[in-house]
Amino acid sequence: MMVNEARSGKSDVIHPPWLHLLSAFLAMEPSDSLISISKECGGGAITENVQNFIWDKCISKSSNGKGHTPYVKSFLKKVILEIESAGAVVIDELYEQLSIYMTTLKDDGLAKEDSRITKEISFLYPMDHVEARVCQSPRKLVVPLSCSLNMLEGDTGCSLWPSGLFLSEFILSCPELFSLKSCFELGSGVGLVGICLAHVKPSKVVLSDGDLSTLANLKINLELNHTSTLGVECLHLPWESALERDLQALMPDIVLGADVIYDPQCIPHLVRVIATLLTKEKSNSPNSSNGQDCSVDSSILKSEYEEFVLASMTKPVAYLASVVRNIDTYNYFLKVAQQANLRVVDITQNVKMYNFLPYMRSYERSSVRLLGIYCSFH
Ligand SMILES: C[S@@+](CC[C@H](N)C(=O)[O-])C[C@H]1O[C@@H](n2cnc3c(N)ncnc32)[C@H](O)[C@@H]1O
């Protein structure tokens, strides 16, 4: 396909890089990323064709109340500057919209720090993914998410974090791991992981967070994504006060958590919660092998990863995605986890991950580690 064609044939399907441009705009990616994708669409320049697409598919749709106006205004300013400095012609629609914003929206700084925005995260299924192969067409999952402009609002739980994106990609990459399983998430934040889980046919999904304003925002996101019909529940669960018997009653097959290892003070509580959730033997899980198929000669075991996979057949396991921002905090987590008889295996390199977010250039996938955890006690 030619780079300056957004669609092929009569179909309404938008193809990359145009699809990436639209997805990046809806996800509110930084203007520089949008400009760089715009140039790719135009084969190196923001041509009239590209400008028409930006106007038609991105800006005109957000100018009628949808979208966050200061964000759109800032992108519009930068894209016009970019076109002008390349000595090219800017289409009238872009100029006109900027002048409307300049008169109606005087100060970009007026956006209150605690104001909410709705980002749309588009997971674009690669064509070699089983779902895309079955449909024989480009497939995407679009998740609208209410987020805060203030990263620290709701104890960090009202923003999107790279580990949440990573864990979501992992779930969509390996749906079979979660299908018919009961899943429980700790520190769910905006709820992206839970919403992705709801799409891979688990038997149950329970999301939790210790912060009440985060939980309120999470519920908004679950409603926005119609997850109540998919059986997703929410729970207020501060790790510090979580009772053993309440945790034991949950009995999940899989525990998940994204970007929950960052505060050394919380780590002992987090580990206690994970250890309690993982201590029970599974009895009737669909993947449970009745002890027979799983009786493996330990000399055959080759790697920690294989041990983890084996454990996942008979025991509940946890998947935690984490960016190691402070190595001491990470090592402290490993130490406390070991003391609680938890085996923590870095499985980042072992799992087959698809890139569902090729347009999201602000997301550094390589900064995230995926940890597989199980109880080594039995
Ligand atoms: C960095 S955010 C990650 C949010 C989400 N998992 C994501 O990746 O987008 C950490 C989350 O853990 C929650 N959290 C932090 N400490 C907690 C605690 N002691 N008990 C329960 N939740 C906690 C926060 O409220 C927040 O939602």
The ligand as an SDF file (V2000), in Angstrom:
LIG
                    3D

 27 29  0  0  0  0  0  0  0  0999 V2000
    1.7040    2.9650   40.2690 C   0  0  0  0  0  0  0  0  0  0  0  0
    0.0230    2.6110   40.5050 S   0  0  0  0  0  0  0  0  0  0  0  0
   -0.2620    1.3230   39.3220 C   0  0  0  0  0  0  0  0  0  0  0  0
   -1.6910    1.2540   38.9190 C   0  0  0  0  0  0  0  0  0  0  0  0
   -2.0310    0.1850   37.8750 C   0  0  0  0  0  0  0  0  0  0  0  0
   -1.7420   -1.1280   38.3640 N   0  0  0  0  0  0  0  0  0  0  0  0
   -1.2830    0.4580   36.5880 C   0  0  0  0  0  0  0  0  0  0  0  0
   -0.2830   -0.2150   36.3110 O   0  0  0  0  0  0  0  0  0  0  0  0
   -1.6890    1.3650   35.8270 O   0  0  0  0  0  0  0  0  0  0  0  0
    0.0080    1.7200   42.0520 C   0  0  0  0  0  0  0  0  0  0  0  0
   -1.3810    1.3060   42.5050 C   0  0  0  0  0  0  0  0  0  0  0  0
   -1.2700    0.5480   43.7050 O   0  0  0  0  0  0  0  0  0  0  0  0
   -2.1930    1.0540   44.6740 C   0  0  0  0  0  0  0  0  0  0  0  0
   -1.5820    0.8860   46.0140 N   0  0  0  0  0  0  0  0  0  0  0  0
   -0.4350    1.4370   46.4560 C   0  0  0  0  0  0  0  0  0  0  0  0
   -0.2080    1.0960   47.7370 N   0  0  0  0  0  0  0  0  0  0  0  0
   -1.2340    0.3110   48.1050 C   0  0  0  0  0  0  0  0  0  0  0  0
   -1.5790   -0.3550   49.3170 C   0  0  0  0  0  0  0  0  0  0  0  0
   -0.7910   -0.2520   50.3890 N   0  0  0  0  0  0  0  0  0  0  0  0
   -2.7080   -1.0990   49.3630 N   0  0  0  0  0  0  0  0  0  0  0  0
   -3.4840   -1.2120   48.2520 C   0  0  0  0  0  0  0  0  0  0  0  0
   -3.2340   -0.5830   47.0770 N   0  0  0  0  0  0  0  0  0  0  0  0
   -2.1260    0.1610   47.0070 C   0  0  0  0  0  0  0  0  0  0  0  0
   -2.3520    2.5120   44.3120 C   0  0  0  0  0  0  0  0  0  0  0  0
   -3.5710    3.0570   44.8110 O   0  0  0  0  0  0  0  0  0  0  0  0
   -2.2890    2.4660   42.8080 C   0  0  0  0  0  0  0  0  0  0  0  0
   -3.5450    2.2530   42.2440 O   0  0  0  0  0  0  0  0  0  0  0  0
  1  2  1  0
  2  3  1  0
  2 10  1  0
  3  4  1  0
  4  5  1  0
  5  6  1  0
  5  7  1  0
  7  8  2  0
  7  9  1  0
 10 11  1  0
 11 12  1  0
 11 26  1  0
 12 13  1  0
 13 14  1  0
 13 24  1  0
 14 15  1  0
 14 23  1  0
 15 16  2  0
 16 17  1  0
 17 18  1  0
 17 23  2  0
 18 19  1  0
 18 20  2  0
 20 21  1  0
 21 22  2  0
 22 23  1  0
 24 25  1  0
 24 26  1  0
 26 27  1  0
M  CHG  2   2   1   9  -1
M  END
$$$$
